[in-house]
Amino acid sequence: MSLGAKLRDLYHERTNYKFMSRKWRWALISGIVIGAGVIGFVVHGGLNLGIDFEGGTSWEFTAKSGQTVSSGELRKVMNGFNLGDAKIIIVNNNGARVQTKTLPPGEQTTVTNGLAKFANVNPGDVSLNNVGPTWGNQVSDKALRALFVFFIVIAIYLSIRFEWKMAASAIIAVIHDILVTVGVYAITGFEVTPATVIAFLTILGFSLYDTVVVFDKIKENEPLLGTAKGMTYSEMVNRSMNQVLARSLNTSFVALLPVTSLLVVGSWFFGALSLREFGLALFIGLLTGAYSSIFVATPILAVWREREPKMRALRQRSESQTARSDLMPRVAEPVGKSASGTAAPTTPAGSTAVLAPPNEVVARPRRERGRKRR
């Protein structure tokens, strides 16, 4: 099938991808990603927390027009102040943010003058900021409380709107998104700031939205169970996911466009660090949320529901129907030559040649039927 035909099928919701037959493959992919994040977390000794969480002194500056700032040259400047362990973030090739532990006022002035000389600007053009760890800790505590309340409210709503198994599957998918996003930050060493925490809370809503869309279609198709021949719960779930696949992809694509613009335009072109910190977490979270709604939440629900006695009975009945149809004799070819050129089965003269399934009445010869009518 050509790419154009596949896209047309996707647009008209005629796809038939076997999501559920590969559910263990999706579980393996998620496990590998989360495992890599755990390893990165252990190797790097945790996340790269920003100054708002650890406290310290930071300087921000933009060098004179035409001058390029490199982290190596800036590191040499900071080594001259015995601050070789400072965090250095290059912004838009001609700007930088430098973070160190909290310094006395006299040392802060010395570093400010040294950075101004390095950037060929006035000391007043170098922004100095002192932050204590208390504010970052308050942000973390409030974020954790908000996350806990969020889970409770969502669990109650989804249990009322759908059922408690759907609610639990959706929350597991959200936890999956958080673990993957944190793992990416642990592996790459990206700085975690309050903007990152806010973005974490934002992506949870998107992940749940996509999951609710899929679950709503599953709830709509549940009445088909027991009416459509041979349909199991997993097959019904697979059909539901194919029906909303185009909608999920379109929603994710549209949501990623403005976030990508935040990263590309806001961060790379204009050097807005806060936009990069916020947009990066959003970008990772949106991708993970789009993945988890189809490949995490829904397979968990299907495996869970398939263990119910009613769903097991449906599967056994479907398997028995499939086995009977495989054993069913085929209708014989017409008398004479078959399509393959071999002689077809024959019967007594004047009778109709039909091989009937077991327990079916075979047509009698016409002569015998005539005697009974007389």
Residue frames relative to the residue before (quaternion, step in Angstrom):
aa qw qx qy qz dx dy dz
M 1.0000 0.0000 0.0000 0.0000 0.00 0.00 0.00
S 0.4484 -0.7070 0.4832 0.2559 3.57 -0.89 0.96
L 0.6553 -0.5143 0.3803 0.4018 3.54 -1.31 0.36
G 0.6361 0.5358 -0.3345 0.4431 3.59 1.01 -0.79
A 0.6503 0.5067 -0.3201 0.4668 3.59 1.00 -0.81
K 0.6414 0.5191 -0.3276 0.4601 3.59 1.02 -0.76
L 0.6585 0.4984 -0.3117 0.4700 3.58 0.98 -0.81
R 0.6303 0.5200 -0.3372 0.4675 3.60 1.04 -0.71
D 0.6418 0.5111 -0.3216 0.4726 3.57 0.99 -0.81
L 0.6449 0.5159 -0.3183 0.4655 3.58 1.02 -0.80
Y 0.6627 0.5106 -0.3063 0.4541 3.59 0.95 -0.87
H 0.7589 0.3642 -0.1946 0.5035 3.59 0.96 -0.88
E 0.4619 -0.7150 0.4214 0.3127 3.59 1.30 0.34
R 0.4325 0.6847 -0.4715 0.3489 3.57 0.93 0.95
T 0.3874 0.7324 -0.4830 0.2833 3.60 1.20 0.31
N 0.1136 -0.7807 0.6115 0.0597 3.54 -1.25 0.48
Y 0.1303 0.8074 -0.5581 0.1403 3.55 0.79 1.05
K 0.3878 -0.7334 0.5181 0.2082 3.56 -0.97 0.91
F 0.0978 -0.8330 0.5437 0.0317 3.57 0.35 1.24
M 0.7263 0.4770 -0.2627 0.4195 3.55 0.77 -1.06
S 0.6223 0.5425 -0.3592 0.4353 3.61 1.07 -0.52
R 0.7310 0.3662 -0.2212 0.5315 3.60 1.25 -0.30
K 0.2608 0.8183 -0.4883 0.1549 3.58 1.20 0.39
W 0.6552 0.5016 -0.3315 0.4574 3.61 1.02 -0.66
R 0.5779 0.5593 -0.3791 0.4578 3.59 1.17 -0.43
W 0.6548 0.4932 -0.3182 0.4762 3.60 0.95 -0.84
A 0.6342 0.5277 -0.3348 0.4553 3.59 1.01 -0.78
L 0.6431 0.5208 -0.3207 0.4608 3.58 1.03 -0.78
I 0.6402 0.5216 -0.3278 0.4589 3.59 0.97 -0.84
S 0.6683 0.4895 -0.3026 0.4714 3.59 0.87 -0.93
G 0.6530 0.5213 -0.3220 0.4450 3.58 0.96 -0.82
I 0.6449 0.5163 -0.3235 0.4614 3.58 0.99 -0.79
V 0.6672 0.5017 -0.3072 0.4569 3.60 0.92 -0.90
I 0.6767 0.4742 -0.2978 0.4780 3.59 0.90 -0.91
G 0.6384 0.5278 -0.3285 0.4539 3.59 0.99 -0.77
A 0.6370 0.5136 -0.3252 0.4740 3.59 1.01 -0.78
G 0.6394 0.5252 -0.3250 0.4580 3.57 1.04 -0.74
V 0.6369 0.5166 -0.3270 0.4696 3.57 1.01 -0.79
I 0.6449 0.5111 -0.3209 0.4690 3.59 0.96 -0.83
G 0.6555 0.5068 -0.3098 0.4663 3.59 0.97 -0.86
F 0.6272 0.5377 -0.3296 0.4571 3.56 1.05 -0.77
V 0.6855 0.4734 -0.2862 0.4734 3.58 0.92 -0.89
V 0.6716 0.5116 -0.3090 0.4379 3.59 0.87 -0.95
H 0.7533 0.3829 -0.2095 0.4919 3.59 0.89 -0.92
G 0.4806 -0.6989 0.4263 0.3144 3.58 1.23 0.08
G 0.7699 -0.2964 0.1601 0.5420 3.57 1.06 0.70
L 0.6849 -0.4623 0.3653 0.4287 3.53 -1.30 -0.33
N 0.4907 -0.6269 0.5178 0.3133 3.53 -1.29 0.43
L 0.1215 -0.8382 0.5305 0.0334 3.55 0.17 1.34
G 0.4672 -0.6958 0.4831 0.2534 3.54 -1.03 0.87
I 0.7289 -0.4420 0.3049 0.4247 3.51 -1.32 0.14
D 0.6056 0.5785 -0.3622 0.4092 3.60 1.10 -0.57
F 0.7057 0.4257 -0.2626 0.5018 3.60 1.18 -0.45
E 0.7591 0.3680 -0.2028 0.4972 3.58 1.03 -0.72
G 0.4105 -0.6988 0.4816 0.3335 3.57 1.18 -0.52
G 0.3940 0.7138 -0.5210 0.2527 3.58 -1.20 0.47
T 0.5148 -0.6057 0.5102 0.3282 3.51 -1.37 -0.34
S 0.0598 -0.8024 0.5935 0.0152 3.56 -0.96 0.83
W 0.1582 -0.7483 0.6381 0.0891 3.54 -1.27 0.64
E 0.0536 -0.7685 0.6367 0.0338 3.56 -1.07 0.75
F 0.1107 0.7904 -0.5952 0.0932 3.57 -0.98 0.84
T 0.2462 -0.7114 0.6346 0.1749 3.51 -1.39 0.31
A 0.4193 -0.7395 0.4709 0.2359 3.55 -0.64 1.12
K 0.6852 -0.4720 0.3640 0.4185 3.52 -1.33 0.30
S 0.6372 -0.5697 0.3614 0.3725 3.54 -1.05 0.82
G 0.7859 0.2906 -0.2436 0.4885 3.55 -0.89 1.00
Q 0.6403 0.5144 -0.3303 0.4651 3.59 1.22 -0.26
T 0.2500 -0.7624 0.5823 0.1308 3.57 -0.93 0.93
V 0.2496 -0.7666 0.5789 0.1220 3.54 -0.94 0.97
S 0.0869 -0.7858 0.6113 0.0358 3.57 -0.86 0.97
S 0.5683 -0.6169 0.4226 0.3433 3.56 -1.08 0.70
G 0.6193 0.5587 -0.3541 0.4231 3.62 1.05 -0.67
E 0.6799 0.4719 -0.2926 0.4790 3.59 0.90 -0.92
L 0.6623 0.5005 -0.3123 0.4619 3.57 0.99 -0.81
R 0.6096 0.5478 -0.3527 0.4515 3.58 1.10 -0.64
K 0.6202 0.5367 -0.3393 0.4605 3.61 1.06 -0.71
V 0.6298 0.5297 -0.3327 0.4606 3.57 1.03 -0.80
M 0.6914 0.4701 -0.2821 0.4705 3.58 0.91 -0.93
N 0.5886 0.5585 -0.3779 0.4459 3.62 1.09 -0.52
G 0.6093 0.5635 -0.3447 0.4387 3.56 1.14 -0.62
F 0.7071 0.3882 -0.2513 0.5349 3.60 1.23 -0.38
N 0.4773 -0.6770 0.4190 0.3719 3.60 1.31 0.27
L 0.5401 0.5806 -0.4111 0.4496 3.55 1.07 0.84
G 0.1255 0.8467 -0.5058 0.1074 3.55 0.92 0.94
D 0.6631 0.5022 -0.3094 0.4609 3.59 1.23 -0.38
A 0.3629 0.7494 -0.4861 0.2655 3.60 1.24 0.24
K 0.4303 -0.6636 0.5476 0.2732 3.55 -1.21 0.63
I 0.0787 -0.8029 0.5909 0.0013 3.57 -0.78 1.04
I 0.0359 -0.7790 0.6257 -0.0166 3.55 -0.83 1.05
I 0.2600 -0.7695 0.5682 0.1317 3.57 -0.66 1.14
V 0.1337 -0.7957 0.5899 0.0312 3.56 -0.89 1.03
N 0.8730 -0.0841 0.0457 0.4782 3.55 -0.74 1.14
N 0.6443 -0.5911 0.2878 0.3908 3.61 1.14 0.80
N 0.7993 0.2483 -0.1525 0.5256 3.64 1.05 -0.50
G 0.7043 0.3800 -0.2727 0.5341 3.58 1.23 0.34
A 0.0890 -0.8026 0.5889 0.0334 3.57 -1.22 0.31
R 0.1843 -0.7113 0.6598 0.1570 3.48 -1.40 0.36
V 0.1029 -0.7899 0.6044 0.0157 3.56 -0.83 1.06
Q 0.0582 -0.8045 0.5910 -0.0109 3.57 -0.83 1.03
T 0.0167 0.7815 -0.6225 0.0377 3.54 -0.99 0.92
K 0.6618 -0.4251 0.3955 0.4742 3.52 -1.32 -0.17
T 0.6573 -0.5129 0.3671 0.4125 3.56 -1.25 0.32
L 0.1485 -0.8090 0.5676 0.0367 3.56 -0.77 1.12
P 0.5762 -0.5596 0.4541 0.3855 3.59 -1.20 0.43
P 0.6729 -0.5214 0.3330 0.4056 3.62 -1.15 0.50
G 0.6476 0.5310 -0.3355 0.4313 3.61 0.95 -0.82
E 0.6783 0.4718 -0.2918 0.4818 3.60 0.93 -0.87
Q 0.6003 0.5585 -0.3614 0.4440 3.59 1.06 -0.64
T 0.6587 0.5026 -0.3078 0.4678 3.57 0.98 -0.83
T 0.6348 0.5338 -0.3279 0.4523 3.58 1.02 -0.81
V 0.6714 0.4830 -0.2985 0.4763 3.58 0.91 -0.90
T 0.6239 0.5462 -0.3426 0.4416 3.59 0.99 -0.79
N 0.6728 0.4855 -0.2990 0.4713 3.57 0.90 -0.90
G 0.6529 0.5163 -0.3208 0.4520 3.59 1.01 -0.78
L 0.6635 0.4883 -0.3071 0.4764 3.60 0.98 -0.77
A 0.6263 0.5296 -0.3385 0.4611 3.59 1.06 -0.73
K 0.6455 0.5072 -0.3198 0.4732 3.58 1.01 -0.79
F 0.6437 0.5273 -0.3199 0.4530 3.58 0.99 -0.86
A 0.7486 0.3981 -0.2124 0.4858 3.61 0.96 -0.88
N 0.3828 -0.7378 0.4711 0.2951 3.61 1.29 -0.08
V 0.5357 0.5680 -0.4334 0.4502 3.56 0.94 0.97
N 0.6138 -0.5302 0.4258 0.4010 3.56 -1.31 0.09
P 0.6020 -0.5716 0.3999 0.3884 3.63 -1.07 0.58
G 0.6232 0.5508 -0.3478 0.4328 3.59 1.07 -0.56
D 0.6360 0.5277 -0.3330 0.4541 3.60 1.22 -0.36
V 0.6025 0.5138 -0.3606 0.4929 3.60 1.30 -0.05
S 0.2931 -0.7768 0.5382 0.1448 3.57 -0.61 1.17
L 0.1315 -0.7905 0.5971 0.0360 3.55 -0.83 1.06
N 0.0350 0.8077 -0.5846 0.0684 3.58 -0.88 0.94
N 0.1477 -0.7685 0.6190 0.0660 3.54 -0.94 0.99
V 0.0330 -0.8022 0.5952 -0.0338 3.56 -0.81 1.05
G 0.2835 -0.7443 0.5814 0.1661 3.53 -1.01 0.86
P 0.5803 -0.6193 0.3986 0.3475 3.62 -1.10 0.55
T 0.5054 0.6780 -0.4234 0.3249 3.59 1.21 -0.36
W 0.6605 0.5194 -0.3236 0.4349 3.59 0.89 -0.90
G 0.6639 0.5011 -0.3091 0.4611 3.58 0.94 -0.85
N 0.6387 0.5200 -0.3262 0.4639 3.58 1.03 -0.75
Q 0.6304 0.5234 -0.3345 0.4655 3.57 1.05 -0.72
V 0.6301 0.5233 -0.3306 0.4689 3.58 1.02 -0.79
S 0.6582 0.5130 -0.3104 0.4552 3.59 0.94 -0.87
D 0.6682 0.5047 -0.3077 0.4518 3.58 0.87 -0.93
K 0.6787 0.4794 -0.2970 0.4705 3.57 0.91 -0.88
A 0.6277 0.5327 -0.3384 0.4558 3.59 1.05 -0.70
L 0.6564 0.5000 -0.3150 0.4690 3.59 0.97 -0.81
R 0.6454 0.5050 -0.3250 0.4719 3.59 0.99 -0.77
A 0.6476 0.5111 -0.3165 0.4683 3.56 0.97 -0.84
L 0.6413 0.5226 -0.3230 0.4597 3.59 1.02 -0.78
F 0.6495 0.5166 -0.3141 0.4610 3.59 0.98 -0.83
V 0.6652 0.4836 -0.2982 0.4845 3.59 0.92 -0.89
F 0.6138 0.5641 -0.3346 0.4395 3.55 1.04 -0.82
F 0.6674 0.5005 -0.3022 0.4613 3.58 0.88 -0.92
I 0.6552 0.5133 -0.3192 0.4532 3.59 0.93 -0.85
V 0.6800 0.4896 -0.2955 0.4588 3.59 0.83 -0.97
I 0.6667 0.4983 -0.3042 0.4633 3.59 0.91 -0.89
A 0.6406 0.5242 -0.3313 0.4528 3.59 0.97 -0.82
I 0.6577 0.4975 -0.3135 0.4708 3.60 0.96 -0.82
Y 0.6771 0.5029 -0.3051 0.4422 3.58 0.84 -0.93
L 0.7025 0.4625 -0.2812 0.4620 3.58 0.81 -0.98
S 0.6164 0.5359 -0.3547 0.4550 3.60 1.09 -0.61
I 0.6727 0.4653 -0.2940 0.4945 3.59 1.05 -0.72
R 0.7018 0.4738 -0.2735 0.4564 3.57 0.88 -0.94
F 0.7964 0.1659 -0.0819 0.5758 3.60 0.95 -0.82
E 0.6010 -0.4782 0.4016 0.4989 3.56 -0.06 -1.38
W 0.6576 -0.5562 0.3292 0.3872 3.55 -1.19 0.46
K 0.6096 0.5457 -0.3680 0.4417 3.62 1.09 -0.51
M 0.6275 0.5041 -0.3361 0.4890 3.57 1.08 -0.63
A 0.6300 0.5333 -0.3316 0.4569 3.57 1.02 -0.79
A 0.6744 0.4877 -0.2990 0.4669 3.59 0.90 -0.90
S 0.6440 0.5175 -0.3271 0.4587 3.60 0.98 -0.80
A 0.6509 0.5138 -0.3170 0.4603 3.60 0.98 -0.82
I 0.6667 0.4917 -0.3090 0.4672 3.60 0.94 -0.81
I 0.6131 0.5299 -0.3484 0.4711 3.60 1.05 -0.69
A 0.6418 0.5145 -0.3223 0.4684 3.58 1.02 -0.78
V 0.6368 0.5163 -0.3302 0.4679 3.61 1.02 -0.75
I 0.6403 0.5065 -0.3235 0.4783 3.58 0.97 -0.83
H 0.6000 0.5542 -0.3410 0.4654 3.58 1.09 -0.74
D 0.6614 0.5077 -0.3084 0.4578 3.60 0.92 -0.89
I 0.6501 0.5127 -0.3190 0.4612 3.58 0.96 -0.83
L 0.6655 0.5069 -0.3065 0.4540 3.58 0.90 -0.91
V 0.6571 0.5004 -0.3195 0.4644 3.59 0.94 -0.84
T 0.6692 0.5034 -0.3068 0.4524 3.59 0.88 -0.92
V 0.6548 0.4902 -0.3068 0.4866 3.58 0.94 -0.87
G 0.6361 0.5393 -0.3274 0.4442 3.58 1.03 -0.77
V 0.6313 0.5222 -0.3326 0.4672 3.59 1.01 -0.78
Y 0.6618 0.4884 -0.3079 0.4783 3.60 0.97 -0.82
A 0.6478 0.5146 -0.3295 0.4549 3.61 1.03 -0.71
I 0.6760 0.4930 -0.2968 0.4603 3.60 0.98 -0.84
T 0.7568 0.4067 -0.2140 0.4648 3.58 0.81 -1.02
G 0.3949 -0.7301 0.4768 0.2893 3.59 1.13 -0.49
F 0.3049 0.7504 -0.5287 0.2538 3.60 1.17 0.42
E 0.5166 -0.6686 0.4485 0.2916 3.54 -1.03 0.84
V 0.2778 -0.7438 0.5895 0.1484 3.55 -1.02 0.91
T 0.0101 -0.7993 0.5977 -0.0611 3.56 -0.65 1.18
P 0.6906 -0.4321 0.3395 0.4703 3.62 -1.20 0.03
A 0.6022 0.5464 -0.3653 0.4531 3.62 1.08 -0.60
T 0.6230 0.5325 -0.3376 0.4629 3.58 1.09 -0.67
V 0.6424 0.5176 -0.3201 0.4657 3.57 0.99 -0.83
I 0.6398 0.5154 -0.3217 0.4706 3.58 0.97 -0.83
A 0.6499 0.5104 -0.3163 0.4659 3.57 1.00 -0.81
F 0.5856 0.5679 -0.3682 0.4461 3.59 1.08 -0.69
L 0.6913 0.4736 -0.2814 0.4676 3.55 0.84 -0.99
T 0.6329 0.5450 -0.3322 0.4383 3.58 1.08 -0.67
I 0.6883 0.4948 -0.2992 0.4380 3.59 0.88 -0.89
L 0.5512 0.6105 -0.4116 0.3925 3.60 1.13 -0.42
G 0.6466 0.5245 -0.3184 0.4533 3.55 1.00 -0.80
F 0.6627 0.4935 -0.3187 0.4645 3.59 0.94 -0.80
S 0.6335 0.5358 -0.3349 0.4466 3.58 0.94 -0.84
L 0.6782 0.4783 -0.2892 0.4772 3.58 0.95 -0.86
Y 0.6075 0.5600 -0.3652 0.4288 3.59 0.99 -0.72
D 0.6835 0.4775 -0.2909 0.4693 3.57 0.83 -0.95
T 0.6456 0.5198 -0.3205 0.4587 3.59 1.02 -0.77
V 0.6483 0.5179 -0.3202 0.4571 3.58 0.96 -0.83
V 0.6024 0.5554 -0.3583 0.4476 3.61 1.04 -0.69
V 0.6750 0.4777 -0.2906 0.4814 3.58 0.92 -0.91
F 0.6747 0.4984 -0.3019 0.4531 3.59 0.88 -0.93
D 0.6193 0.5451 -0.3506 0.4431 3.59 1.03 -0.69
K 0.6555 0.4905 -0.3094 0.4837 3.59 1.00 -0.77
I 0.6198 0.5274 -0.3435 0.4686 3.60 1.04 -0.71
K 0.6538 0.5018 -0.3145 0.4710 3.58 0.94 -0.87
E 0.6436 0.5274 -0.3168 0.4553 3.59 1.03 -0.73
N 0.7344 0.4205 -0.2274 0.4818 3.60 1.05 -0.75
E 0.4471 0.7186 -0.4462 0.2908 3.62 1.20 -0.16
P 0.6196 0.5481 -0.3735 0.4197 3.68 0.94 -0.62
L 0.5636 0.6032 -0.3950 0.4032 3.62 1.20 -0.30
L 0.5494 0.6156 -0.4016 0.3975 3.58 1.18 -0.46
G 0.7944 0.2603 -0.2185 0.5034 3.55 -0.82 1.01
T 0.6990 0.4200 -0.2742 0.5097 3.58 1.23 -0.27
A 0.7028 0.3896 -0.2499 0.5402 3.59 1.02 -0.78
K 0.4981 -0.6949 0.4380 0.2778 3.56 -0.77 1.07
G 0.8665 0.1272 -0.1084 0.4703 3.53 -0.92 1.00
M 0.5052 0.6618 -0.4348 0.3430 3.63 1.18 0.13
T 0.1810 -0.7628 0.6142 0.0900 3.55 -0.89 1.01
Y 0.6846 -0.4713 0.3397 0.4401 3.57 -1.28 0.14
S 0.6488 0.5187 -0.3254 0.4518 3.59 0.97 -0.80
E 0.6539 0.5014 -0.3205 0.4673 3.58 1.00 -0.78
M 0.6318 0.5164 -0.3317 0.4734 3.58 1.05 -0.71
V 0.6392 0.5117 -0.3180 0.4780 3.59 1.02 -0.80
N 0.6397 0.5272 -0.3244 0.4556 3.57 0.97 -0.82
R 0.6448 0.5051 -0.3156 0.4790 3.58 0.98 -0.81
S 0.6479 0.5245 -0.3230 0.4481 3.60 0.94 -0.84
M 0.6645 0.5037 -0.3122 0.4553 3.59 0.92 -0.85
N 0.6362 0.5133 -0.3304 0.4718 3.59 1.02 -0.69
Q 0.6524 0.5311 -0.3155 0.4390 3.58 1.05 -0.72
V 0.7632 0.3262 -0.1906 0.5242 3.61 1.08 -0.61
L 0.3724 0.7598 -0.4749 0.2420 3.60 1.25 0.07
A 0.6715 0.4939 -0.3054 0.4603 3.58 0.86 -0.95
R 0.6475 0.5183 -0.3221 0.4564 3.59 0.97 -0.82
S 0.6611 0.5043 -0.3126 0.4592 3.60 0.93 -0.84
L 0.6680 0.4937 -0.3056 0.4656 3.58 0.91 -0.88
N 0.6537 0.5089 -0.3197 0.4599 3.60 0.93 -0.83
T 0.6503 0.5173 -0.3176 0.4566 3.57 0.95 -0.87
S 0.6722 0.4923 -0.2994 0.4650 3.57 0.91 -0.91
F 0.6550 0.5195 -0.3178 0.4474 3.59 0.93 -0.87
V 0.6706 0.4902 -0.2999 0.4690 3.58 0.91 -0.91
A 0.6642 0.4997 -0.3124 0.4600 3.60 0.99 -0.76
L 0.6691 0.5112 -0.3065 0.4440 3.60 1.06 -0.69
L 0.5527 0.6379 -0.4002 0.3570 3.61 1.10 -0.54
P 0.7267 0.4058 -0.2861 0.4747 3.67 0.65 -0.92
V 0.6179 0.5379 -0.3563 0.4493 3.59 1.08 -0.64
T 0.6339 0.5217 -0.3240 0.4701 3.58 1.03 -0.76
S 0.6367 0.5167 -0.3286 0.4688 3.57 1.04 -0.73
L 0.5963 0.5533 -0.3605 0.4564 3.60 1.09 -0.65
L 0.6957 0.4753 -0.2749 0.4632 3.56 0.91 -0.93
V 0.7352 0.4418 -0.2464 0.4512 3.57 0.78 -1.05
V 0.7617 0.3749 -0.2040 0.4875 3.56 0.69 -1.11
G 0.7311 0.4566 -0.2585 0.4361 3.55 0.70 -1.09
S 0.7651 0.3824 -0.2031 0.4766 3.56 0.87 -0.94
W 0.7638 0.4020 -0.2252 0.4520 3.58 0.62 -1.10
F 0.7475 0.4008 -0.2309 0.4767 3.60 0.90 -0.86
F 0.7961 0.2829 -0.1428 0.5155 3.60 0.91 -0.91
G 0.4268 -0.7523 0.4322 0.2550 3.59 1.24 -0.08
A 0.3576 0.7268 -0.5088 0.2916 3.61 1.10 0.61
L 0.2962 -0.7981 0.4988 0.1625 3.57 -0.22 1.28
S 0.6316 0.5452 -0.3444 0.4305 3.59 0.98 -0.79
L 0.6378 0.5138 -0.3275 0.4712 3.59 1.07 -0.71
R 0.6450 0.5134 -0.3299 0.4599 3.58 1.01 -0.74
E 0.6597 0.5110 -0.3140 0.4529 3.58 0.93 -0.87
F 0.6871 0.4630 -0.2751 0.4877 3.56 1.01 -0.83
G 0.7101 0.4850 -0.2702 0.4330 3.58 0.83 -1.00
L 0.6237 0.5537 -0.3515 0.4253 3.59 1.03 -0.71
A 0.6666 0.4807 -0.3021 0.4830 3.59 0.93 -0.87
L 0.6313 0.5267 -0.3318 0.4626 3.59 1.02 -0.74
F 0.6599 0.5229 -0.3136 0.4391 3.57 0.89 -0.94
I 0.6739 0.4760 -0.2939 0.4826 3.58 0.88 -0.94
G 0.6808 0.5094 -0.2916 0.4382 3.58 0.91 -0.90
L 0.6460 0.5191 -0.3275 0.4539 3.59 1.00 -0.78
L 0.6443 0.5058 -0.3210 0.4755 3.57 0.97 -0.82
T 0.6776 0.4892 -0.2929 0.4645 3.57 0.90 -0.92
G 0.6544 0.5235 -0.3152 0.4454 3.58 0.99 -0.82
A 0.6399 0.5115 -0.3251 0.4724 3.58 1.01 -0.79
Y 0.6564 0.5042 -0.3077 0.4693 3.58 1.04 -0.75
S 0.7145 0.4892 -0.2785 0.4155 3.59 0.77 -1.02
S 0.6042 0.5766 -0.3728 0.4044 3.62 1.03 -0.64
I 0.7428 0.3713 -0.2065 0.5175 3.60 1.07 -0.72
F 0.8112 0.3303 -0.1393 0.4620 3.57 0.79 -1.02
V 0.7266 0.3743 -0.2498 0.5192 3.63 1.21 -0.09
A 0.7456 0.4211 -0.2454 0.4545 3.58 0.50 -1.19
T 0.7150 0.4695 -0.2707 0.4417 3.59 0.78 -1.01
P 0.6603 0.4756 -0.3407 0.4709 3.69 0.83 -0.71
I 0.6128 0.5336 -0.3591 0.4590 3.61 1.02 -0.71
L 0.6510 0.5100 -0.3138 0.4664 3.58 0.93 -0.88
A 0.6735 0.5073 -0.3078 0.4408 3.60 0.85 -0.94
V 0.6579 0.4964 -0.3140 0.4713 3.60 0.90 -0.88
W 0.6453 0.5295 -0.3100 0.4551 3.58 1.00 -0.83
R 0.7186 0.4492 -0.2580 0.4639 3.57 0.83 -1.01
E 0.6048 0.5758 -0.3602 0.4158 3.60 1.08 -0.63
R 0.6395 0.5304 -0.3302 0.4480 3.60 1.18 -0.39
E 0.5041 0.6349 -0.4369 0.3897 3.60 1.21 -0.12
P 0.6056 -0.5889 0.3820 0.3749 3.64 -1.02 0.71
K 0.6513 0.5192 -0.3281 0.4455 3.59 0.93 -0.83
M 0.6953 0.4619 -0.2810 0.4735 3.59 0.90 -0.87
R 0.6101 0.5294 -0.3571 0.4690 3.59 1.10 -0.58
A 0.6370 0.5196 -0.3282 0.4654 3.57 1.03 -0.77
L 0.6299 0.5291 -0.3324 0.4613 3.60 1.00 -0.76
R 0.6682 0.4940 -0.3078 0.4633 3.57 0.94 -0.86
Q 0.6539 0.5054 -0.3241 0.4603 3.60 0.94 -0.82
R 0.6487 0.5060 -0.3227 0.4679 3.58 1.00 -0.78
S 0.6403 0.5193 -0.3245 0.4636 3.58 1.02 -0.78
E 0.6663 0.5003 -0.3035 0.4622 3.57 0.95 -0.85
S 0.6553 0.4993 -0.3205 0.4675 3.60 1.01 -0.76
Q 0.6289 0.5199 -0.3370 0.4698 3.60 1.04 -0.72
T 0.6480 0.5096 -0.3208 0.4664 3.57 0.99 -0.77
A 0.6510 0.5134 -0.3172 0.4604 3.58 1.00 -0.82
R 0.6577 0.5067 -0.3153 0.4597 3.63 0.96 -0.82
S 0.6602 0.5046 -0.3174 0.4570 3.58 0.97 -0.79
D 0.6311 0.5248 -0.3384 0.4602 3.59 1.13 -0.61
L 0.7102 0.4494 -0.2519 0.4798 3.58 1.11 -0.70
M 0.4999 0.6809 -0.4170 0.3355 3.60 1.23 -0.31
P 0.4287 -0.6906 0.5070 0.2869 3.67 -0.83 0.97
R 0.4543 -0.6913 0.4980 0.2602 3.52 -1.13 0.68
V 0.5687 -0.5685 0.4596 0.3771 3.60 -1.21 0.42
A 0.4657 -0.7068 0.4586 0.2708 3.56 -0.86 1.01
E 0.5693 -0.5789 0.4644 0.3536 3.53 -1.30 0.46
P 0.6172 -0.5318 0.4082 0.4118 3.65 -1.14 0.40
V 0.6337 -0.5446 0.3910 0.3861 3.53 -1.26 0.61
G 0.6271 0.4955 -0.4003 0.4483 3.54 -0.91 0.89
K 0.7605 -0.3037 0.2702 0.5063 3.49 -0.93 -0.97
S 0.3533 -0.7061 0.5659 0.2373 3.56 -0.99 0.75
A 0.7140 -0.4449 0.3138 0.4402 3.52 -1.33 0.13
S 0.6949 0.4708 -0.2876 0.4612 3.58 1.07 -0.59
G 0.5902 -0.6043 0.3581 0.3978 3.59 1.29 -0.03
T 0.5899 0.5609 -0.3816 0.4378 3.63 1.25 -0.05
A 0.6119 -0.5684 0.4010 0.3763 3.55 -1.23 0.44
A 0.3874 -0.7216 0.5297 0.2206 3.53 -0.94 0.96
P 0.6275 -0.5361 0.3904 0.4079 3.63 -1.16 0.43
T 0.2136 -0.7803 0.5767 0.1142 3.58 -1.04 0.76
T 0.2079 -0.7516 0.6159 0.1120 3.54 -1.30 0.47
P 0.7052 -0.4134 0.3191 0.4796 3.60 -1.23 0.06
A 0.6465 -0.5541 0.3636 0.3780 3.52 -1.16 0.73
G 0.8244 0.2512 -0.2052 0.4638 3.48 -1.05 0.87
S 0.6146 0.5368 -0.3774 0.4378 3.60 1.14 0.04
T 0.4626 -0.6560 0.5200 0.2920 3.52 -1.30 0.33
A 0.3121 -0.7842 0.5102 0.1652 3.58 -0.66 1.11
V 0.2281 0.7451 -0.5957 0.1951 3.56 -0.38 1.25
L 0.2359 -0.7372 0.6130 0.1586 3.55 -0.91 0.92
A 0.1748 -0.8301 0.5251 0.0678 3.52 -0.32 1.24
P 0.5717 -0.5701 0.4526 0.3787 3.55 -1.19 0.47
P 0.6755 -0.4643 0.3523 0.4517 3.60 -1.20 0.24
N 0.8283 0.2114 -0.1961 0.4803 3.54 -1.23 0.74
E 0.5620 0.5659 -0.4147 0.4381 3.61 1.18 0.32
V 0.4814 -0.6590 0.4951 0.2979 3.60 -1.14 0.66
V 0.2949 -0.7501 0.5687 0.1645 3.56 -0.87 1.00
A 0.5393 -0.6395 0.4347 0.3334 3.60 -0.97 0.82
R 0.3791 -0.7260 0.5316 0.2159 3.58 -0.93 0.94
P 0.6083 -0.5268 0.4279 0.4115 3.59 -1.26 0.36
R 0.6008 -0.5979 0.3979 0.3510 3.55 -1.10 0.71
R 0.6174 0.5650 -0.3523 0.4189 3.62 1.03 -0.77
E 0.6683 0.4970 -0.3016 0.4641 3.59 0.97 -0.89
R 0.6437 0.5124 -0.3335 0.4603 3.58 0.99 -0.79
G 0.6310 0.5478 -0.3369 0.4338 3.60 1.09 -0.72
R 0.6327 0.5308 -0.3399 0.4498 3.60 0.99 -0.79
K 0.6697 0.5030 -0.3235 0.4403 3.58 0.88 -0.85
R 0.6360 0.5179 -0.3552 0.4486 3.61 1.01 -0.63
R 0.6481 0.5000 -0.3344 0.4671 3.61 1.06 -0.68
